[in-house]
Amino acid sequence: MRQNKGLKGILIIIALVFASGLIAALVMPSLRPGRLEIPAPPPAAVTYEENDHLMMMSLPTTHAILPGENLPEHRPRQSAAPKKLSPPSIAAQADLVPMSKVDSLALDKRLLRNPSDKMLISNYFSKKYNLEPLLLLDYIDHAQDTAQETGIDPLLLLSIMAIESNFNHKVQSPAGAQGLMQVMTSIHADKFAPYGGIEAAFLPAANIRVGALIIKQAIALMGSLQGGLRFYVGAAHPSISDGGFVNKVLNEYARLVDMLGGNGLGLLHNAMQQDLTRKLPPIPAVPIPDERTLSPQEPSLKNTAWPPNPNQLRLPPASSP
C-alpha cells in the first residue's frame, strides 16, 4: 500500500510538471538562450519638403538583439539643400530716384503673379532664342526681385535684355557694354561695388539690378519711357538715331504685357506718342550725388553722378547727316 501511494505521488508530480511546461509553451513565446526581444521604438515624424526625397523603411514590431549588439538606429532625416544667398539689394540706390519722376508706363504692373505666368514668358523666349526654359526662369526671377527693389516693371527689364543681349549673359559689345542689359562698366563701375566689382557685370543678378537702376535714372531724367530708353543707348536727342532699339523694346514690352492679360496695345500707343522735343537738362560741371541735393538733410550716394551724361552711356554716336 505504501509503495502504491508513493508511486501515485510521483506520477502526480510528473503530471503537474508536464502540465506547467505545456501551459508555459502555449502562453509565453519561447526564448532562446542569449536573446532578448525589445519592442522597436516608434518611427520619428518626418516633414516632407521640396526636393526632400527621403523614404522611411518599414520596421518590424520587434527587434531580436543579440548580446553585444547595439540598438538599431533610425535613419536621420536629410536636411534640405541650403538656399541660395540673395544678392545685395539695389533698393537704396534706386530710392534716390523719386518714383514721382518715373513714367508710369515703366512701373511694375504686377502682371507677373504666379509660376504659370513665369512659365508662359519663359517658354516664349525659349522658342524665340532657342534657350533652356530653366535658364530663362532664373532671369525672370531676378527681374521680378529687381522690380521689387526698383519699382521698374520686370517685363520691361526682360524686354531690354532680349533686345540688348538675346539673353546671353556673357556677351560684350565692341563699345564695352557687358552682360544681359549691356551695361557700360567703364562708366558705372561704382554701381557694381556691392557685388564685388565690375567682374560681376557678367553675373545675371548683378547686371540686371545695375541695369534697372540706370534705366530708372534715365527715365526720370528724360521724363518719359521712350526718352529714357533713348538715353539708355546714348541717343537722347531726337535727332540721333537709336538704331531701332526703342521700337524693338517697346514692341517686345507690349507683347509681354498682352500675353499676361494687360493692355499692351494701349501701352505701345501711349509710349510712341510721348513728346521727345524737350531739351536735355544741363550736365553739371561737378558730379553731384543725385537730384535731391536741394535737401541736404537727406542721405545721398557717394560717387554717383546725377544727372548722368548721355554721351557716356555708349560711345559717342555718329552725327546724323
Buried (B, 14 or more C-beta within 10 A) or exposed (E): EEEEEEEEEEEEEEEEEEEEEEEEEEEEEEEEEEEEEEEEEEEEEEEEEEEEEEEEEEEEEEBEBEEEEEEEEBEEBEEEEEEEEEBBBBBEBBBBBEEEBBBEBBBBBEBBEEEEBBBBBBEBBBEEEEBEBEBBBBBBBBBBBBBEBBBBBBBBBBBBBBBBBBBBBEBBEEEBBBBBBBBBBEBBBBBBEBBEEBEBBBBBBBBBBBBBBBBBBBBBBBBBBBBBBBBBBBBBBBEBEBEEBBBBBBBBBBBBBBBBEBEBEEBBEBBEEBEBEEEBEEEEEEEBBBBBEEEEEEEBBEEBBBBBBBEBBBBEBEEEE
